[in-house]
Amino acid sequence: MAKNRTILAVVADESGEVFEHPDLLLAGMNGSIAVRPQFKEMIPMPEGSRLFTIPETPPIGFDRRSGKQVTADRLPKQWGGGAIQAVSAFLTPGYTRTLLPAADYQRKGQTLPLWSYTAVGWCVEEERFYVAGVQVDSNNQWQPDHFDDRKLDPLVRKSLQANPDNRLIEQLSRCALDYHCFAAKNLFFRRWEAPLPSSPTCNSRCVGCISKQESDCCPASQERLTFVPTVKELCEVAVPHLKEAENAIVSFGQGCEGDPILQADVISEAVREMRCQTDRGTINFNSNASLPDAIDKLAAAGVESIRVSLNSAQEKFYNAYYRPCGYRFADVVESLKRAKSAGLYLMLNYLVFPGVSDRTDEIEAMAELIELVDVDMIQMRNLSIDPVLYLDSLKVTGKGVGMLEMLKQHKARFPKLQYGYFNRTKDTFFPPDYESEWPIHA
């Protein structure tokens, strides 16, 4: 390992207890290939990140003496020689992973839950965990220590009592208390970005959908909204937040719903009503952007920013993951053009994955898309999915040039392109130093 650092593989026993392996150096995976991480791809594990095991899946590392790639089938003899499991990190928001955990995924006995799996090791010299990641957003409002449930519960009860007939507030109370959605918690804390879920249906069938799965292969993370809120319900949630919250944003398109573009008429009417009552705050729309005419309606109503989700700028990879119903990738591109023409702040919610997002063909396709539609920001979001399920769905093998290299190439080609992880208020769409903000930690 460069810079005189020794990063050991981190493994777990059958009970889930985590150890640094004394004989194995850390390996990561770029796509389907195990690689030696470069030190520049590693950072000390950010506060708020978590470790978890990859059940019944042997870890891969590099022998500390010979340097050869090794799959560890058992714990070291001095630890009893029992069964061994690979370990992954789940990065706190604001960080994009650079490598997957190295493991023999073909030997795992189940499809993994919908989490973003990140390589993690133990730095001997510093005696702390290192992860394969890079910071892409310095906004610290989403750190877990800002979300104290002891303060939240009475605020939720008060809001429910004040709005006994508002189904949307009831839904968001569950999101805040049961699913620990930070955005939903913000609503009750009356600050920052708050959610406005609005659609129980979707015209995509994403392989990694977190609110609805067609089979038991990988359970959804949360239950999907079951109703379309009325204009009154939406405004009762949004208007007080826009009027009173610090750095106020309200966002359609949340994890607990389908896609809000299918409710564009109701949402447009609600946005017009919100703007009749206040011009404060930012109204944002998160979507697959599958219906270009709906983008025109939303922009005319007063939506100010849009974040369009995609896993790839290549139609074949997009279709393999999103499995669109009744729309084409060309419709998404047309929506991006219309959003920009209408003056919306244009973001891509890029669901990135080492070995896919950093392929040379993907880098070029994304560059062509950025140039065509004049993207303002790319949110580098870690795609939460079983690595084998994703790579098999896309029929991808091999590795890419590296996530850091991908980021550097796009920024070099498009100096005004911003990287991020979170939505922004309209007064911070274009910070003074945005042309030179990458890398964030330099």
TORKOL-4160 file (C-alpha; in steps of 0.2 Angstrom, whole numbers, padded with zeros to 4 digits, m for minus):
442
<pt num="1" X="0000" Y="0000" Z="0000"/>
<pt num="2" X="0006" Y="0017" Z="m0005"/>
<pt num="3" X="0011" Y="0031" Z="0008"/>
<pt num="4" X="0018" Y="0018" Z="0020"/>
<pt num="5" X="0001" Y="0012" Z="0026"/>
<pt num="6" X="m0004" Y="m0006" Z="0028"/>
<pt num="7" X="m0022" Y="m0009" Z="0026"/>
<pt num="8" X="m0028" Y="m0026" Z="0031"/>
<pt num="9" X="m0044" Y="m0035" Z="0026"/>
<pt num="10" X="m0058" Y="m0035" Z="0038"/>
<pt num="11" X="m0068" Y="m0051" Z="0041"/>
<pt num="12" X="m0081" Y="m0058" Z="0052"/>
<pt num="13" X="m0084" Y="m0074" Z="0061"/>
<pt num="14" X="m0101" Y="m0084" Z="0061"/>
<pt num="15" X="m0108" Y="m0073" Z="0075"/>
<pt num="16" X="m0104" Y="m0057" Z="0065"/>
<pt num="17" X="m0089" Y="m0051" Z="0076"/>
<pt num="18" X="m0077" Y="m0041" Z="0066"/>
<pt num="19" X="m0058" Y="m0043" Z="0065"/>
<pt num="20" X="m0044" Y="m0037" Z="0055"/>
<pt num="21" X="m0036" Y="m0052" Z="0046"/>
<pt num="22" X="m0017" Y="m0053" Z="0051"/>
<pt num="23" X="m0012" Y="m0062" Z="0035"/>
<pt num="24" X="m0023" Y="m0053" Z="0022"/>
<pt num="25" X="m0021" Y="m0036" Z="0014"/>
<pt num="26" X="m0036" Y="m0028" Z="0008"/>
<pt num="27" X="m0044" Y="m0031" Z="m0009"/>
<pt num="28" X="m0058" Y="m0022" Z="m0017"/>
<pt num="29" X="m0068" Y="m0026" Z="m0032"/>
<pt num="30" X="m0070" Y="m0015" Z="m0048"/>
<pt num="31" X="m0085" Y="m0024" Z="m0056"/>
<pt num="32" X="m0081" Y="m0042" Z="m0056"/>
<pt num="33" X="m0062" Y="m0040" Z="m0054"/>
<pt num="34" X="m0053" Y="m0041" Z="m0037"/>
<pt num="35" X="m0040" Y="m0027" Z="m0037"/>
<pt num="36" X="m0027" Y="m0019" Z="m0025"/>
<pt num="37" X="m0034" Y="m0003" Z="m0019"/>
<pt num="38" X="m0024" Y="0013" Z="m0022"/>
<pt num="39" X="m0021" Y="0023" Z="m0007"/>
<pt num="40" X="m0030" Y="0038" Z="m0015"/>
<pt num="41" X="m0045" Y="0028" Z="m0017"/>
<pt num="42" X="m0046" Y="0025" Z="0002"/>
<pt num="43" X="m0051" Y="0037" Z="0016"/>
<pt num="44" X="m0054" Y="0035" Z="0035"/>
<pt num="45" X="m0071" Y="0029" Z="0038"/>
<pt num="46" X="m0082" Y="0044" Z="0039"/>
<pt num="47" X="m0092" Y="0046" Z="0056"/>
<pt num="48" X="m0110" Y="0039" Z="0054"/>
<pt num="49" X="m0104" Y="0025" Z="0042"/>
<pt num="50" X="m0109" Y="0007" Z="0047"/>
<pt num="51" X="m0101" Y="m0011" Z="0046"/>
<pt num="52" X="m0111" Y="m0026" Z="0041"/>
<pt num="53" X="m0107" Y="m0044" Z="0036"/>
<pt num="54" X="m0110" Y="m0052" Z="0019"/>
<pt num="55" X="m0118" Y="m0068" Z="0025"/>
<pt num="56" X="m0109" Y="m0084" Z="0021"/>
<pt num="57" X="m0098" Y="m0076" Z="0008"/>
<pt num="58" X="m0079" Y="m0079" Z="0009"/>
<pt num="59" X="m0068" Y="m0063" Z="0008"/>
<pt num="60" X="m0055" Y="m0061" Z="m0005"/>
<pt num="61" X="m0038" Y="m0053" Z="0000"/>
<pt num="62" X="m0020" Y="m0053" Z="m0005"/>
<pt num="63" X="m0008" Y="m0063" Z="0005"/>
<pt num="64" X="0003" Y="m0052" Z="0016"/>
<pt num="65" X="0019" Y="m0061" Z="0012"/>
<pt num="66" X="0017" Y="m0067" Z="m0006"/>
<pt num="67" X="0006" Y="m0054" Z="m0013"/>
<pt num="68" X="m0005" Y="m0067" Z="m0021"/>
<pt num="69" X="m0024" Y="m0066" Z="m0022"/>
<pt num="70" X="m0032" Y="m0077" Z="m0009"/>
<pt num="71" X="m0050" Y="m0082" Z="m0005"/>
<pt num="72" X="m0051" Y="m0085" Z="0014"/>
<pt num="73" X="m0062" Y="m0100" Z="0017"/>
<pt num="74" X="m0059" Y="m0101" Z="0036"/>
<pt num="75" X="m0053" Y="m0090" Z="0050"/>
<pt num="76" X="m0035" Y="m0091" Z="0055"/>
<pt num="77" X="m0031" Y="m0106" Z="0066"/>
<pt num="78" X="m0026" Y="m0095" Z="0081"/>
<pt num="79" X="m0044" Y="m0089" Z="0080"/>
<pt num="80" X="m0051" Y="m0106" Z="0080"/>
<pt num="81" X="m0052" Y="m0109" Z="0061"/>
<pt num="82" X="m0071" Y="m0107" Z="0060"/>
<pt num="83" X="m0082" Y="m0101" Z="0046"/>
<pt num="84" X="m0078" Y="m0084" Z="0039"/>
<pt num="85" X="m0088" Y="m0070" Z="0031"/>
<pt num="86" X="m0084" Y="m0055" Z="0021"/>
<pt num="87" X="m0087" Y="m0037" Z="0029"/>
<pt num="88" X="m0094" Y="m0022" Z="0020"/>
<pt num="89" X="m0096" Y="m0004" Z="0025"/>
<pt num="90" X="m0111" Y="0007" Z="0022"/>
<pt num="91" X="m0105" Y="0025" Z="0019"/>
<pt num="92" X="m0113" Y="0039" Z="0027"/>
<pt num="93" X="m0122" Y="0051" Z="0015"/>
<pt num="94" X="m0111" Y="0063" Z="0005"/>
<pt num="95" X="m0098" Y="0050" Z="0001"/>
<pt num="96" X="m0097" Y="0039" Z="m0015"/>
<pt num="97" X="m0088" Y="0022" Z="m0015"/>
<pt num="98" X="m0074" Y="0018" Z="m0026"/>
<pt num="99" X="m0073" Y="m0001" Z="m0024"/>
<pt num="100" X="m0085" Y="m0015" Z="m0019"/>
<pt num="101" X="m0080" Y="m0027" Z="m0005"/>
<pt num="102" X="m0069" Y="m0041" Z="m0012"/>
<pt num="103" X="m0078" Y="m0058" Z="m0009"/>
<pt num="104" X="m0083" Y="m0074" Z="m0018"/>
<pt num="105" X="m0100" Y="m0068" Z="m0022"/>
<pt num="106" X="m0104" Y="m0084" Z="m0032"/>
<pt num="107" X="m0104" Y="m0094" Z="m0016"/>
<pt num="108" X="m0116" Y="m0083" Z="m0006"/>
<pt num="109" X="m0133" Y="m0092" Z="m0003"/>
<pt num="110" X="m0145" Y="m0078" Z="m0005"/>
<pt num="111" X="m0148" Y="m0062" Z="m0014"/>
<pt num="112" X="m0141" Y="m0048" Z="m0004"/>
<pt num="113" X="m0153" Y="m0034" Z="0003"/>
<pt num="114" X="m0154" Y="m0017" Z="m0005"/>
<pt num="115" X="m0138" Y="m0009" Z="0002"/>
<pt num="116" X="m0123" Y="0000" Z="m0006"/>
<pt num="117" X="m0108" Y="m0012" Z="m0002"/>
<pt num="118" X="m0091" Y="m0004" Z="0000"/>
<pt num="119" X="m0074" Y="m0011" Z="0003"/>
<pt num="120" X="m0067" Y="m0008" Z="0021"/>
<pt num="121" X="m0050" Y="m0012" Z="0029"/>
<pt num="122" X="m0040" Y="m0009" Z="0044"/>
<pt num="123" X="m0026" Y="0003" Z="0044"/>
<pt num="124" X="m0012" Y="m0004" Z="0055"/>
<pt num="125" X="m0002" Y="0012" Z="0057"/>
<pt num="126" X="m0017" Y="0023" Z="0062"/>
<pt num="127" X="m0027" Y="0009" Z="0070"/>
<pt num="128" X="m0044" Y="0014" Z="0062"/>
<pt num="129" X="m0055" Y="0008" Z="0048"/>
<pt num="130" X="m0052" Y="0014" Z="0030"/>
<pt num="131" X="m0066" Y="0013" Z="0017"/>
<pt num="132" X="m0065" Y="0014" Z="m0002"/>
<pt num="133" X="m0073" Y="0031" Z="m0005"/>
<pt num="134" X="m0072" Y="0049" Z="m0009"/>
<pt num="135" X="m0082" Y="0064" Z="m0002"/>
<pt num="136" X="m0093" Y="0072" Z="m0015"/>
<pt num="137" X="m0103" Y="0084" Z="m0004"/>
<pt num="138" X="m0098" Y="0094" Z="0011"/>
<pt num="139" X="m0116" Y="0097" Z="0017"/>
<pt num="140" X="m0116" Y="0090" Z="0035"/>
<pt num="141" X="m0135" Y="0092" Z="0038"/>
<pt num="142" X="m0138" Y="0074" Z="0034"/>
<pt num="143" X="m0126" Y="0067" Z="0048"/>
<pt num="144" X="m0135" Y="0055" Z="0060"/>
<pt num="145" X="m0131" Y="0066" Z="0075"/>
<pt num="146" X="m0143" Y="0079" Z="0069"/>
<pt num="147" X="m0158" Y="0067" Z="0070"/>
<pt num="148" X="m0162" Y="0064" Z="0089"/>
<pt num="149" X="m0178" Y="0053" Z="0090"/>
<pt num="150" X="m0181" Y="0058" Z="0108"/>
<pt num="151" X="m0184" Y="0076" Z="0102"/>
<pt num="152" X="m0193" Y="0070" Z="0086"/>
<pt num="153" X="m0207" Y="0059" Z="0094"/>
<pt num="154" X="m0217" Y="0073" Z="0102"/>
<pt num="155" X="m0216" Y="0084" Z="0087"/>
<pt num="156" X="m0223" Y="0070" Z="0076"/>
<pt num="157" X="m0238" Y="0068" Z="0089"/>
<pt num="158" X="m0241" Y="0086" Z="0089"/>
<pt num="159" X="m0242" Y="0087" Z="0070"/>
<pt num="160" X="m0254" Y="0072" Z="0069"/>
<pt num="161" X="m0265" Y="0080" Z="0082"/>
<pt num="162" X="m0265" Y="0096" Z="0073"/>
<pt num="163" X="m0269" Y="0088" Z="0056"/>
<pt num="164" X="m0280" Y="0072" Z="0060"/>
<pt num="165" X="m0287" Y="0070" Z="0043"/>
<pt num="166" X="m0271" Y="0073" Z="0033"/>
<pt num="167" X="m0266" Y="0056" Z="0026"/>
<pt num="168" X="m0249" Y="0063" Z="0020"/>
<pt num="169" X="m0244" Y="0068" Z="0037"/>
<pt num="170" X="m0249" Y="0051" Z="0044"/>
<pt num="171" X="m0238" Y="0043" Z="0030"/>
<pt num="172" X="m0223" Y="0054" Z="0034"/>
<pt num="173" X="m0224" Y="0051" Z="0052"/>
<pt num="174" X="m0222" Y="0032" Z="0048"/>
<pt num="175" X="m0207" Y="0036" Z="0037"/>
<pt num="176" X="m0199" Y="0047" Z="0051"/>
<pt num="177" X="m0202" Y="0035" Z="0065"/>
<pt num="178" X="m0203" Y="0017" Z="0058"/>
<pt num="179" X="m0191" Y="0019" Z="0043"/>
<pt num="180" X="m0180" Y="0033" Z="0050"/>
<pt num="181" X="m0181" Y="0043" Z="0034"/>
<pt num="182" X="m0170" Y="0059" Z="0038"/>
<pt num="183" X="m0180" Y="0069" Z="0025"/>
<pt num="184" X="m0196" Y="0065" Z="0034"/>
<pt num="185" X="m0189" Y="0069" Z="0051"/>
<pt num="186" X="m0184" Y="0086" Z="0044"/>
<pt num="187" X="m0202" Y="0090" Z="0041"/>
<pt num="188" X="m0206" Y="0088" Z="0059"/>
<pt num="189" X="m0190" Y="0097" Z="0065"/>
<pt num="190" X="m0196" Y="0111" Z="0052"/>
<pt num="191" X="m0179" Y="0113" Z="0044"/>
<pt num="192" X="m0170" Y="0109" Z="0028"/>
<pt num="193" X="m0177" Y="0097" Z="0014"/>
<pt num="194" X="m0194" Y="0089" Z="0017"/>
<pt num="195" X="m0202" Y="0076" Z="0007"/>
<pt num="196" X="m0219" Y="0076" Z="m0003"/>
<pt num="197" X="m0222" Y="0058" Z="m0008"/>
<pt num="198" X="m0237" Y="0059" Z="m0021"/>
<pt num="199" X="m0238" Y="0043" Z="m0032"/>
<pt num="200" X="m0242" Y="0025" Z="m0028"/>
<pt num="201" X="m0238" Y="0020" Z="m0045"/>
<pt num="202" X="m0223" Y="0019" Z="m0057"/>
<pt num="203" X="m0219" Y="0017" Z="m0075"/>
<pt num="204" X="m0202" Y="0009" Z="m0071"/>
<pt num="205" X="m0199" Y="m0008" Z="m0064"/>
<pt num="206" X="m0181" Y="m0005" Z="m0057"/>
<pt num="207" X="m0172" Y="m0021" Z="m0052"/>
<pt num="208" X="m0166" Y="m0012" Z="m0036"/>
<pt num="209" X="m0183" Y="m0003" Z="m0032"/>
<pt num="210" X="m0183" Y="0001" Z="m0013"/>
<pt num="211" X="m0202" Y="0002" Z="m0012"/>
<pt num="212" X="m0209" Y="m0012" Z="m0022"/>
<pt num="213" X="m0201" Y="m0029" Z="m0027"/>
<pt num="214" X="m0210" Y="m0042" Z="m0039"/>
<pt num="215" X="m0202" Y="m0056" Z="m0030"/>
<pt num="216" X="m0194" Y="m0061" Z="m0013"/>
<pt num="217" X="m0177" Y="m0060" Z="m0020"/>
<pt num="218" X="m0173" Y="m0044" Z="m0011"/>
<pt num="219" X="m0186" Y="m0037" Z="0000"/>
<pt num="220" X="m0191" Y="m0018" Z="m0002"/>
<pt num="221" X="m0184" Y="m0007" Z="0011"/>
<pt num="222" X="m0200" Y="0001" Z="0015"/>
<pt num="223" X="m0219" Y="0001" Z="0010"/>
<pt num="224" X="m0225" Y="0011" Z="m0004"/>
<pt num="225" X="m0238" Y="0025" Z="m0003"/>
<pt num="226" X="m0255" Y="0019" Z="m0007"/>
<pt num="227" X="m0264" Y="0035" Z="m0011"/>
<pt num="228" X="m0263" Y="0051" Z="m0021"/>
<pt num="229" X="m0263" Y="0066" Z="m0009"/>
<pt num="230" X="m0275" Y="0080" Z="m0013"/>
<pt num="231" X="m0269" Y="0097" Z="m0017"/>
<pt num="232" X="m0275" Y="0102" Z="0000"/>
<pt num="233" X="m0265" Y="0088" Z="0009"/>
<pt num="234" X="m0249" Y="0093" Z="m0001"/>
<pt num="235" X="m0251" Y="0111" Z="0003"/>
<pt num="236" X="m0254" Y="0108" Z="0022"/>
<pt num="237" X="m0237" Y="0099" Z="0022"/>
<pt num="238" X="m0227" Y="0110" Z="0011"/>
<pt num="239" X="m0233" Y="0128" Z="0014"/>
<pt num="240" X="m0228" Y="0129" Z="0033"/>
<pt num="241" X="m0211" Y="0121" Z="0029"/>
<pt num="242" X="m0208" Y="0133" Z="0015"/>
<pt num="243" X="m0213" Y="0148" Z="0025"/>
<pt num="244" X="m0204" Y="0143" Z="0041"/>
<pt num="245" X="m0190" Y="0131" Z="0039"/>
<pt num="246" X="m0171" Y="0135" Z="0038"/>
<pt num="247" X="m0164" Y="0132" Z="0021"/>
<pt num="248" X="m0181" Y="0126" Z="0016"/>
<pt num="249" X="m0184" Y="0113" Z="0001"/>
<pt num="250" X="m0199" Y="0103" Z="m0002"/>
<pt num="251" X="m0196" Y="0088" Z="m0014"/>
<pt num="252" X="m0208" Y="0077" Z="m0024"/>
<pt num="253" X="m0201" Y="0060" Z="m0028"/>
<pt num="254" X="m0196" Y="0050" Z="m0013"/>
<pt num="255" X="m0191" Y="0032" Z="m0008"/>
<pt num="256" X="m0208" Y="0028" Z="m0002"/>
<pt num="257" X="m0217" Y="0030" Z="m0018"/>
<pt num="258" X="m0217" Y="0026" Z="m0037"/>
<pt num="259" X="m0213" Y="0041" Z="m0048"/>
<pt num="260" X="m0222" Y="0058" Z="m0046"/>
<pt num="261" X="m0222" Y="0062" Z="m0064"/>
<pt num="262" X="m0237" Y="0051" Z="m0066"/>
<pt num="263" X="m0246" Y="0063" Z="m0054"/>
<pt num="264" X="m0240" Y="0079" Z="m0064"/>
<pt num="265" X="m0257" Y="0087" Z="m0065"/>
<pt num="266" X="m0261" Y="0086" Z="m0046"/>
<pt num="267" X="m0243" Y="0091" Z="m0042"/>
<pt num="268" X="m0244" Y="0106" Z="m0054"/>
<pt num="269" X="m0260" Y="0112" Z="m0046"/>
<pt num="270" X="m0252" Y="0110" Z="m0029"/>
<pt num="271" X="m0236" Y="0119" Z="m0034"/>
<pt num="272" X="m0246" Y="0134" Z="m0040"/>
<pt num="273" X="m0256" Y="0135" Z="m0024"/>
<pt num="274" X="m0240" Y="0134" Z="m0014"/>
<pt num="275" X="m0233" Y="0149" Z="m0024"/>
<pt num="276" X="m0249" Y="0159" Z="m0021"/>
<pt num="277" X="m0246" Y="0157" Z="m0003"/>
<pt num="278" X="m0227" Y="0160" Z="m0002"/>
<pt num="279" X="m0212" Y="0163" Z="m0013"/>
<pt num="280" X="m0200" Y="0157" Z="0000"/>
<pt num="281" X="m0190" Y="0141" Z="m0001"/>
<pt num="282" X="m0186" Y="0129" Z="m0016"/>
<pt num="283" X="m0198" Y="0117" Z="m0024"/>
<pt num="284" X="m0189" Y="0102" Z="m0031"/>
<pt num="285" X="m0195" Y="0087" Z="m0042"/>
<pt num="286" X="m0186" Y="0070" Z="m0041"/>
<pt num="287" X="m0191" Y="0059" Z="m0055"/>
<pt num="288" X="m0187" Y="0047" Z="m0069"/>
<pt num="289" X="m0192" Y="0061" Z="m0081"/>
<pt num="290" X="m0201" Y="0049" Z="m0093"/>
<pt num="291" X="m0215" Y="0061" Z="m0099"/>
<pt num="292" X="m0208" Y="0076" Z="m0107"/>
<pt num="293" X="m0225" Y="0085" Z="m0108"/>
<pt num="294" X="m0226" Y="0084" Z="m0089"/>
<pt num="295" X="m0210" Y="0093" Z="m0087"/>
<pt num="296" X="m0217" Y="0108" Z="m0096"/>
<pt num="297" X="m0232" Y="0108" Z="m0085"/>
<pt num="298" X="m0221" Y="0107" Z="m0069"/>
<pt num="299" X="m0210" Y="0121" Z="m0074"/>
<pt num="300" X="m0224" Y="0132" Z="m0079"/>
<pt num="301" X="m0232" Y="0129" Z="m0062"/>
<pt num="302" X="m0216" Y="0134" Z="m0052"/>
<pt num="303" X="m0205" Y="0119" Z="m0049"/>
<pt num="304" X="m0187" Y="0126" Z="m0048"/>
<pt num="305" X="m0176" Y="0111" Z="m0049"/>
<pt num="306" X="m0177" Y="0094" Z="m0055"/>
<pt num="307" X="m0166" Y="0078" Z="m0051"/>
<pt num="308" X="m0167" Y="0065" Z="m0064"/>
<pt num="309" X="m0163" Y="0047" Z="m0059"/>
<pt num="310" X="m0153" Y="0036" Z="m0071"/>
<pt num="311" X="m0140" Y="0022" Z="m0068"/>
<pt num="312" X="m0132" Y="0024" Z="m0085"/>
<pt num="313" X="m0131" Y="0036" Z="m0100"/>
<pt num="314" X="m0132" Y="0021" Z="m0111"/>
<pt num="315" X="m0149" Y="0015" Z="m0117"/>
<pt num="316" X="m0145" Y="m0004" Z="m0115"/>
<pt num="317" X="m0139" Y="m0002" Z="m0097"/>
<pt num="318" X="m0153" Y="0010" Z="m0093"/>
<pt num="319" X="m0166" Y="m0002" Z="m0100"/>
<pt num="320" X="m0158" Y="m0017" Z="m0091"/>
<pt num="321" X="m0160" Y="m0009" Z="m0074"/>
<pt num="322" X="m0175" Y="0003" Z="m0075"/>
<pt num="323" X="m0186" Y="m0009" Z="m0087"/>
<pt num="324" X="m0196" Y="0005" Z="m0093"/>
<pt num="325" X="m0215" Y="0003" Z="m0096"/>
<pt num="326" X="m0222" Y="0014" Z="m0110"/>
<pt num="327" X="m0208" Y="0026" Z="m0112"/>
<pt num="328" X="m0190" Y="0026" Z="m0120"/>
<pt num="329" X="m0173" Y="0032" Z="m0114"/>
<pt num="330" X="m0175" Y="0045" Z="m0128"/>
<pt num="331" X="m0190" Y="0052" Z="m0118"/>
<pt num="332" X="m0179" Y="0055" Z="m0103"/>
<pt num="333" X="m0166" Y="0064" Z="m0114"/>
<pt num="334" X="m0180" Y="0075" Z="m0121"/>
<pt num="335" X="m0186" Y="0079" Z="m0103"/>
<pt num="336" X="m0169" Y="0084" Z="m0098"/>
<pt num="337" X="m0168" Y="0096" Z="m0113"/>
<pt num="338" X="m0185" Y="0103" Z="m0109"/>
<pt num="339" X="m0181" Y="0106" Z="m0091"/>
<pt num="340" X="m0165" Y="0115" Z="m0095"/>
<pt num="341" X="m0174" Y="0126" Z="m0108"/>
<pt num="342" X="m0187" Y="0130" Z="m0095"/>
<pt num="343" X="m0174" Y="0137" Z="m0084"/>
<pt num="344" X="m0174" Y="0123" Z="m0071"/>
<pt num="345" X="m0158" Y="0119" Z="m0061"/>
<pt num="346" X="m0154" Y="0102" Z="m0069"/>
<pt num="347" X="m0147" Y="0088" Z="m0058"/>
<pt num="348" X="m0144" Y="0069" Z="m0062"/>
<pt num="349" X="m0146" Y="0057" Z="m0049"/>
<pt num="350" X="m0133" Y="0046" Z="m0055"/>
<pt num="351" X="m0134" Y="0028" Z="m0047"/>
<pt num="352" X="m0116" Y="0024" Z="m0048"/>
<pt num="353" X="m0107" Y="0007" Z="m0047"/>
<pt num="354" X="m0088" Y="0003" Z="m0048"/>
<pt num="355" X="m0085" Y="m0007" Z="m0064"/>
<pt num="356" X="m0100" Y="0001" Z="m0073"/>
<pt num="357" X="m0100" Y="0020" Z="m0071"/>
<pt num="358" X="m0081" Y="0020" Z="m0074"/>
<pt num="359" X="m0081" Y="0010" Z="m0090"/>
<pt num="360" X="m0073" Y="0020" Z="m0104"/>
<pt num="361" X="m0089" Y="0018" Z="m0115"/>
<pt num="362" X="m0100" Y="0024" Z="m0100"/>
<pt num="363" X="m0089" Y="0039" Z="m0097"/>
<pt num="364" X="m0090" Y="0044" Z="m0115"/>
<pt num="365" X="m0109" Y="0041" Z="m0116"/>
<pt num="366" X="m0111" Y="0052" Z="m0100"/>
<pt num="367" X="m0100" Y="0065" Z="m0107"/>
<pt num="368" X="m0110" Y="0066" Z="m0123"/>
<pt num="369" X="m0126" Y="0068" Z="m0112"/>
<pt num="370" X="m0119" Y="0081" Z="m0101"/>
<pt num="371" X="m0114" Y="0091" Z="m0116"/>
<pt num="372" X="m0131" Y="0089" Z="m0125"/>
<pt num="373" X="m0142" Y="0094" Z="m0111"/>
<pt num="374" X="m0130" Y="0105" Z="m0101"/>
<pt num="375" X="m0131" Y="0097" Z="m0084"/>
<pt num="376" X="m0128" Y="0108" Z="m0069"/>
<pt num="377" X="m0125" Y="0095" Z="m0056"/>
<pt num="378" X="m0122" Y="0076" Z="m0055"/>
<pt num="379" X="m0127" Y="0068" Z="m0038"/>
<pt num="380" X="m0115" Y="0053" Z="m0037"/>
<pt num="381" X="m0127" Y="0041" Z="m0027"/>
<pt num="382" X="m0121" Y="0024" Z="m0023"/>
<pt num="383" X="m0133" Y="0011" Z="m0031"/>
<pt num="384" X="m0140" Y="0000" Z="m0017"/>
<pt num="385" X="m0141" Y="m0018" Z="m0024"/>
<pt num="386" X="m0133" Y="m0035" Z="m0024"/>
<pt num="387" X="m0117" Y="m0034" Z="m0035"/>
<pt num="388" X="m0120" Y="m0050" Z="m0043"/>
<pt num="389" X="m0139" Y="m0046" Z="m0047"/>
<pt num="390" X="m0134" Y="m0029" Z="m0055"/>
<pt num="391" X="m0119" Y="m0036" Z="m0065"/>
<pt num="392" X="m0129" Y="m0051" Z="m0071"/>
<pt num="393" X="m0144" Y="m0039" Z="m0076"/>
<pt num="394" X="m0133" Y="m0028" Z="m0086"/>
<pt num="395" X="m0123" Y="m0043" Z="m0093"/>
<pt num="396" X="m0107" Y="m0034" Z="m0088"/>
<pt num="397" X="m0090" Y="m0042" Z="m0084"/>
<pt num="398" X="m0072" Y="m0035" Z="m0081"/>
<pt num="399" X="m0068" Y="m0018" Z="m0073"/>
<pt num="400" X="m0067" Y="0001" Z="m0077"/>
<pt num="401" X="m0054" Y="0014" Z="m0076"/>
<pt num="402" X="m0058" Y="0018" Z="m0058"/>
<pt num="403" X="m0071" Y="0029" Z="m0050"/>
<pt num="404" X="m0059" Y="0043" Z="m0046"/>
<pt num="405" X="m0053" Y="0043" Z="m0064"/>
<pt num="406" X="m0071" Y="0044" Z="m0070"/>
<pt num="407" X="m0074" Y="0059" Z="m0058"/>
<pt num="408" X="m0058" Y="0068" Z="m0064"/>
<pt num="409" X="m0061" Y="0065" Z="m0082"/>
<pt num="410" X="m0079" Y="0073" Z="m0082"/>
<pt num="411" X="m0073" Y="0088" Z="m0071"/>
<pt num="412" X="m0058" Y="0091" Z="m0083"/>
<pt num="413" X="m0070" Y="0091" Z="m0098"/>
<pt num="414" X="m0084" Y="0101" Z="m0090"/>
<pt num="415" X="m0076" Y="0113" Z="m0077"/>
<pt num="416" X="m0093" Y="0121" Z="m0073"/>
<pt num="417" X="m0101" Y="0103" Z="m0069"/>
<pt num="418" X="m0104" Y="0102" Z="m0050"/>
<pt num="419" X="m0103" Y="0086" Z="m0040"/>
<pt num="420" X="m0114" Y="0083" Z="m0025"/>
<pt num="421" X="m0125" Y="0071" Z="m0016"/>
<pt num="422" X="m0139" Y="0082" Z="m0009"/>
<pt num="423" X="m0152" Y="0094" Z="m0017"/>
<pt num="424" X="m0149" Y="0112" Z="m0014"/>
<pt num="425" X="m0159" Y="0128" Z="m0011"/>
<pt num="426" X="m0160" Y="0140" Z="m0025"/>
<pt num="427" X="m0148" Y="0153" Z="m0018"/>
<pt num="428" X="m0135" Y="0139" Z="m0017"/>
<pt num="429" X="m0137" Y="0132" Z="m0035"/>
<pt num="430" X="m0121" Y="0140" Z="m0041"/>
<pt num="431" X="m0109" Y="0144" Z="m0026"/>
<pt num="432" X="m0095" Y="0156" Z="m0030"/>
<pt num="433" X="m0081" Y="0143" Z="m0031"/>
<pt num="434" X="m0091" Y="0129" Z="m0040"/>
<pt num="435" X="m0080" Y="0129" Z="m0055"/>
<pt num="436" X="m0065" Y="0123" Z="m0044"/>
<pt num="437" X="m0074" Y="0113" Z="m0031"/>
<pt num="438" X="m0067" Y="0096" Z="m0035"/>
<pt num="439" X="m0059" Y="0087" Z="m0027"/>
<pt num="440" X="m0069" Y="0093" Z="m0011"/>
<pt num="441" X="m0055" Y="0088" Z="0001"/>
<pt num="442" X="m0040" Y="0095" Z="m0008"/>
